[in-house]
Amino acid sequence: MTKLLEKPVTAIGQLPASEQDAIARELLDRIEVDSRWDKLLADPRSEGVLARMAADARAEIAAGDVENDDPGTRPDDS
């Protein structure tokens, strides 16, 4: 275990058991989801699907059908 990972593990260990379990479930879910994405993206068949999705996204952006919801990039409304 890395020193960086030891810090949150130690902090989590100070929490009530129910909170520790909730955090553990979130981490395990994240690891499982990441693993599924890794397997999906490693499949050569996914390349064509991803290319089509990217092309569709670029077309939507070019057509102006996409709004930027990132508050850090919106013009100041003041």
C-alpha positions as CSV (number, residue, x, y, z in Angstrom):
1,M,0.0,0.0,0.0
2,T,1.3,3.4,-0.9
3,K,1.9,6.1,1.7
4,L,-0.7,8.3,0.0
5,L,-3.3,5.5,0.2
6,E,-2.5,4.9,3.9
7,K,-3.7,8.4,4.8
8,P,-7.4,8.0,3.7
9,V,-7.5,4.4,5.0
10,T,-6.3,5.6,8.4
11,A,-8.9,8.4,8.3
12,I,-11.7,6.1,7.3
13,G,-10.7,3.7,10.1
14,Q,-11.7,6.5,12.6
15,L,-15.3,6.7,11.2
16,P,-18.2,4.6,12.6
17,A,-18.5,1.1,11.1
18,S,-21.6,2.0,9.0
19,E,-19.7,4.9,7.3
20,Q,-16.6,2.7,6.8
21,D,-18.9,0.1,5.1
22,A,-20.5,2.7,2.9
23,I,-17.1,4.0,1.7
24,A,-15.9,0.4,1.2
25,R,-19.0,-0.3,-1.0
26,E,-18.4,2.8,-3.1
27,L,-14.7,1.9,-3.6
28,L,-15.5,-1.7,-4.6
29,D,-18.2,-0.5,-7.0
30,R,-15.8,1.9,-8.5
31,I,-13.2,-0.8,-9.0
32,E,-15.7,-3.1,-10.5
33,V,-17.0,-0.4,-13.0
34,D,-13.5,0.6,-13.9
35,S,-12.7,-3.1,-14.6
36,R,-15.7,-3.5,-16.8
37,W,-14.7,-0.4,-18.8
38,D,-11.2,-1.7,-19.2
39,K,-12.5,-5.0,-20.5
40,L,-14.9,-3.3,-22.8
41,L,-12.4,-0.9,-24.2
42,A,-9.8,-3.7,-24.7
43,D,-12.2,-5.5,-27.0
44,P,-11.3,-4.6,-30.6
45,R,-15.0,-4.5,-31.5
46,S,-15.3,-1.4,-29.3
47,E,-13.1,0.7,-31.6
48,G,-15.8,1.2,-34.3
49,V,-18.5,2.0,-31.7
50,L,-16.3,4.6,-30.0
51,A,-15.3,6.1,-33.4
52,R,-19.0,6.5,-34.3
53,M,-19.8,8.0,-30.9
54,A,-17.0,10.5,-31.3
55,A,-18.2,11.4,-34.8
56,D,-21.7,11.9,-33.5
57,A,-20.5,14.1,-30.7
58,R,-18.4,16.2,-33.1
59,A,-21.4,16.6,-35.4
60,E,-23.7,17.7,-32.5
61,I,-21.1,20.2,-31.4
62,A,-20.7,21.5,-35.0
63,A,-24.4,21.8,-35.3
64,G,-24.6,23.8,-32.1
65,D,-26.8,21.1,-30.4
66,V,-24.6,20.9,-27.3
67,E,-24.5,23.4,-24.4
68,N,-21.5,23.8,-22.2
69,D,-22.6,23.2,-18.6
70,D,-19.1,23.5,-17.2
71,P,-19.4,26.6,-14.9
72,G,-15.6,27.1,-15.2
73,T,-15.9,27.9,-18.9
74,R,-19.1,30.0,-19.0
75,P,-18.8,33.7,-19.6
76,D,-19.3,35.8,-16.5
77,D,-23.0,36.8,-16.2
78,S,-22.3,39.8,-13.9
